[in-house]
Amino acid sequence: MSYRAGKLKSLMYSSGFSLNQKSIEELKKTFQEILERGMHGLCASFYEEGQQPGDDLTEEQIRRRLAIMKPHIKWIRSFSCTEGNELIPIIAKEMGIKTLVGAWLGDDPEINEKEIEGLIVLANKGYVDIAAVGNEVMYRKDLTEAELLDFMHYVKKKLPIHVPMGYVDAYYEFSARPKITEACDVILTNCYPYWEGCHINYSLIYMKQMYDQARDAAQGKPVIITETGWPSQGEEGLEAAMPSYENALHYFINAQLWALEENIPMFYFSSFDESWKVGDEGDVGAYWGIWDKNEKLKF
């Protein structure tokens, strides 16, 4: 894909991007240029309307949505290795897309074992470029730090030597938990100004600070932003953070151009809207995608 970096970089400023005076049509044009140039990666969202975690994904729906994303990404991030999610990296590799594959860990030992073994099998068959052992487990307090470290050390021993292993969590966890940071080959950090109540005007500066905190904790290890995004709709915001079509468009452009300028690998959250997320996040949960739930581009 063609990056056309020169044209896009003309919009950049050291403290952010001058978007407030631009019309929605101008912003949408910039969005389209970014999409055509291509992003580093997207977080997988394959559940169709009426589905939720616990339901099996089909090969057909994975192929269909990956085909929509393929022209615009180098990487896909998946979150689980069971219930059909194990097909995501297999099909992605077939399509020439690199994979960050996660084992979803929680408070169910039986599920954890299936997830870990699924990740190891996929990695040893060549379907995993980066392995993620758990996602926000410390944030949710589903496991103790010692239990998570046991999983990380076990997986590391079983992975092919060329596959780096990391753990995904909020940026501050890597400062607070040096043993986990030490166990990682790569730091996989989630950075959400929205969920910390940040006004859209300061969101890029705040995300830079989040990333810098994770990078400082990493002490030279590679750092990847594994999630960031902004909801395009919702009844209520969170403190100064407001969900809206325009804010989501602003945030996407800012985040993508900054990542391009600084050469930071970033997985944007998310690819498609998924209605089931309202249960955990309120009404904004259904509107994080750049495509809507019917697979229509939103911007």
C-alpha positions, 0 to 999 in steps of 0.5 A, a space after each residue: 500500500 502507498 503511504 503518501 506520508 509527505 502529504 499527510 505530514 503537512 497537517 502536523 504540528 508539534 503539540 497536535 494537529 490543527 483540526 478545529 477550524 476544518 469542516 466535517 467534509 475536510 476531516 472526512 477527506 483526511 480520514 479517507 487519505 489515512 485509510 487509503 495510505 493504510 494503518 499499522 493495525 486494527 483490533 479485531 471485532 467480528 461479533 455480528 448483531 446478536 452475538 457476544 463472547 461465548 458465541 462461536 465465530 464462523 469462518 465466513 464472518 471472519 473472512 468477510 470482515 478481514 477482507 474489508 480491513 485488508 486493504 487498510 492494515 498490515 496487522 490484526 490484533 485478536 483477543 482469544 484463541 477459542 470459540 472460533 477466534 483461533 481462526 482469525 490468525 489462520 485466515 489473516 496469515 492466508 491473506 498476508 496480514 500479520 498477527 498479534 494474537 492474544 490468549 484471553 485470561 480470566 477467573 476460570 482455570 479451565 478456560 485459561 488452560 484452553 486459551 494458553 494451549 490454543 495460543 501455543 499451538 497457533 504460534 508453533 504452526 506459524 500463525 502468530 507474529 506476537 503473542 499476548 498472554 492476557 488482556 487487562 487481567 491486572 486491571 480486572 483483578 481476575 488473577 494475582 500477579 504471581 498467577 499471571 507471571 506463571 502463565 507468561 513464563 510457561 508460554 515463553 518456554 513453549 513459543 518458537 524463539 522468534 515469536 516475542 511475548 508480551 502482556 496487554 494492560 493500561 500504560 500505568 500497570 507497567 510502571 506499577 508492576 516491574 516484574 510483569 514488565 521484566 517478563 515481557 519481550 514487548 510492552 503492549 499498552 492500552 492508552 485511552 484518554 477518553 476513559 480518563 475523562 480527557 477533553 478531546 482538545 487535549 487528548 493527543 497530548 494526554 495519549 503522548 504522556 501515556 505512551 511515554 510512561 509505558 516507554 519509560 517503564 519498558 527501559 528500552 524494550 519495544 512498546 506497542 499501543 495495542 488499543 486506543 480510540 474514541 466513541 462516535 456516539 453515546 448519551 453521556 460522556 465521562 467527565 470532560 470526554 464527550 462521545 460524538 461523530 466529530 470527536 471520534 473523527 478528530 481523535 482518529 486523525 490525530 492518533 494516526 498522524 502522530 503514530 505515523 510521525 513518530 513511527 509508533 506501532 498502534 492498533 486502533 480500537 476498533 474495526 467494527 461497532 459491536 452492540 454487546 459491549 454496552 453491557 460493560 461500557 454503557 451505551 458508548 460501548 457500541 460505537 468504537 468502530 470505524 465501520 458500523 455494525 452493518 459493516 458500513 464505513 462511518 466517516 
